[in-house]
């Protein structure tokens, strides 16, 4: 049975290509998120649903790559269609992801048992805010998500594949983590500013 390759078994060229694609998508989210919101919502649905379908199928099929990729692609298309046509759900999802990402990084040094609940609560609140005050929150959310993809991708090229482990180990790699998180915050603010100044009067993506 053909099995899925571990990330460590991917060729450097393939791994670099995946990261480069992530940086490209992050740039789109960061600087054109609200202007291309329908596409971004569909893309987010594809990535989330496709990823979940891929992982579940890989587990159930003992890593059969053809089945996993096929089901992952089908699940991604279903997720993209669902969020594309369920506009409010897509807006909620963007707020949820962005605020969850922010909360995770802000509370990364905390070890208390309430941290997980706080992250979920902040993420859920961010999703609701995105629905209530769509343009500013979604602009900030897409900028934050995109900036994280860009900064994480650049950090991968500069610091190596172990960068995510370094970022999680806050006790041993505090300086590197501060640089990455600080760069993320600056790029996110810059991306949000760029989106705000390019919003057209009366521009709306809904409908």
C-alpha positions in Angstrom: 0.0 0.0 0.0 1.3 3.4 -0.9 1.7 5.6 2.1 1.8 9.3 2.7 5.3 10.8 3.0 6.3 12.3 6.3 7.2 16.0 6.1 10.8 15.1 6.8 10.8 12.8 3.8 9.7 15.4 1.3 12.4 16.7 -1.0 13.8 20.1 -0.2 12.4 21.4 -3.5 8.9 20.2 -2.7 8.9 21.5 0.8 10.2 24.9 -0.4 7.5 25.0 -3.0 4.8 24.4 -0.5 6.1 27.1 1.8 6.4 29.5 -1.2 2.8 28.9 -2.1 1.9 29.6 1.5 3.8 33.0 1.4 2.0 33.8 -1.9 -1.5 33.1 -0.4 -0.5 35.0 2.8 0.3 38.0 0.7 -3.1 37.8 -0.9 -4.8 37.6 2.4 -2.7 40.3 4.0 -3.0 43.0 1.3 -6.1 42.1 -0.7 -8.2 40.2 1.8 -11.3 42.3 1.9 -11.2 43.2 -1.8 -11.1 39.5 -2.7 -13.2 38.4 0.2 -15.4 35.9 -1.7 -12.3 34.2 -3.0 -10.6 34.3 0.4 -13.6 32.8 2.1 -13.8 30.0 -0.5 -10.1 29.3 -0.2 -10.3 29.2 3.6 -13.1 26.7 3.3 -11.1 24.6 0.9 -8.0 24.5 3.1 -9.9 23.8 6.3 -12.3 21.1 5.0 -9.7 19.6 2.6 -7.2 19.4 5.4 -9.6 17.7 7.8 -10.8 15.2 5.1 -7.2 14.5 4.1 -6.1 13.7 7.7 -9.2 11.6 8.5 -8.9 9.6 5.3 -5.1 9.1 5.8 -5.8 7.7 9.3 -8.7 5.4 8.2 -6.8 4.1 5.1 -3.5 3.6 6.9 -1.9 6.4 4.9 -3.1 5.5 1.4 -2.0 8.6 -0.5 -4.3 8.3 -3.6 -7.5 7.9 -1.5 -6.4 10.7 1.0 -5.6 13.2 -1.8 -8.8 12.4 -3.6 -11.0 12.7 -0.5 -9.1 15.7 0.7 -9.7 17.5 -2.7 -13.4 16.6 -2.7 -13.8 17.7 0.9 -11.9 20.9 0.1 -14.3 21.7 -2.8 -17.3 21.1 -0.6 -15.9 23.3 2.1 -15.1 26.0 -0.4 -18.6 25.9 -1.8 -20.2 25.8 1.7 -18.3 28.9 2.9 -18.6 30.7 -0.4 -22.4 30.5 -0.5 -22.9 30.7 3.3 -21.3 34.1 3.4 -21.9 34.9 7.1 -20.4 31.6 8.1 -17.3 32.4 6.1 -17.0 35.9 7.7 -17.4 34.3 11.1 -14.7 31.7 10.2 -12.2 34.4 9.3 -12.8 36.2 12.5 -12.6 33.0 14.5 -9.2 32.0 12.9 -7.6 35.4 13.2 -8.6 36.0 16.8 -7.7 32.5 17.8 -4.3 33.0 16.2 -3.8 36.2 18.1 -4.9 34.8 21.4 -2.7 31.8 21.0 0.4 33.9 20.5 -0.5 36.4 23.3 -1.1 33.6 25.8 1.7 31.4 24.6 3.7 31.9 27.9 0.8 31.0 30.1 0.5 27.5 31.5 -2.8 27.8 33.4 -5.6 25.5 32.7 -7.9 28.4 31.7 -5.8 29.3 28.7 -7.5 26.9 26.3 -10.9 28.2 27.3 -9.7 31.8 26.9 -8.4 31.1 23.4 -11.7 29.5 22.3 -13.7 32.3 23.9 -11.6 35.1 22.2 -11.8 33.2 18.9 -15.5 32.8 19.1 -15.9 36.5 20.1 -13.8 37.5 17.1 -16.1 35.5 14.8 -19.1 37.3 16.2 -17.4 40.7 15.9 -16.6 39.9 12.2 -20.3 39.4 11.6 -21.4 42.5 13.5 -18.8 45.0 12.2 -17.7 43.2 9.0 -15.4 45.6 7.1 -13.0 46.7 9.8 -12.8 43.3 11.6 -12.5 41.2 8.4 -9.9 43.6 7.1 -7.9 43.2 10.3 -8.5 39.4 10.3 -7.4 38.8 6.8 -4.3 41.0 7.4 -3.4 39.0 10.5 -3.9 35.6 8.9 -2.0 36.6 5.8 0.8 38.2 7.7 1.3 35.1 9.8 1.5 32.9 6.7 4.1 35.3 5.2 6.2 35.6 8.3 6.1 31.9 9.2 7.1 31.1 5.6 10.0 33.6 5.6 11.1 32.3 9.1 11.1 28.8 7.6 13.5 29.8 4.9 15.7 31.7 7.4 15.5 29.4 10.5 14.8 26.0 9.0 12.0 23.5 9.2 12.1 23.4 13.0 10.9 27.0 13.2 7.5 26.0 14.5 8.9 23.9 17.2 11.1 26.8 18.2 8.2 29.2 18.3 6.2 26.8 20.6 9.2 26.4 23.0 8.9 29.8 24.5 11.3 29.1 27.3 14.3 28.4 25.1 13.7 30.5 22.0 12.2 33.7 23.5 14.4 36.0 21.3 13.5 34.2 18.0 9.8 34.1 19.0 9.8 37.8 19.8 11.3 38.6 16.4 8.8 36.5 14.5 5.7 37.7 16.5 6.9 41.3 16.3 7.4 41.0 12.5 4.0 39.4 12.3 2.3 42.3 14.2 4.1 45.0 12.0 3.2 43.3 8.7 -0.4 42.7 9.8 -0.8 46.4 10.7 0.8 47.4 7.4 -1.4 45.0 5.5 -4.6 46.2 7.3 -3.6 49.9 6.6 -3.0 49.1 2.9 -6.5 47.4 2.7 -8.2 50.3 4.5 -6.8 53.0 2.2 -7.8 51.0 -0.9 -11.4 50.4 0.2 -13.7 52.2 -2.2 -16.4 54.3 -0.9 -19.5 52.2 -0.4 -17.5 49.1 -1.4 -19.1 45.9 -0.1 -18.3 42.3 -0.8 -21.6 40.8 0.4 -24.2 39.7 -2.0 
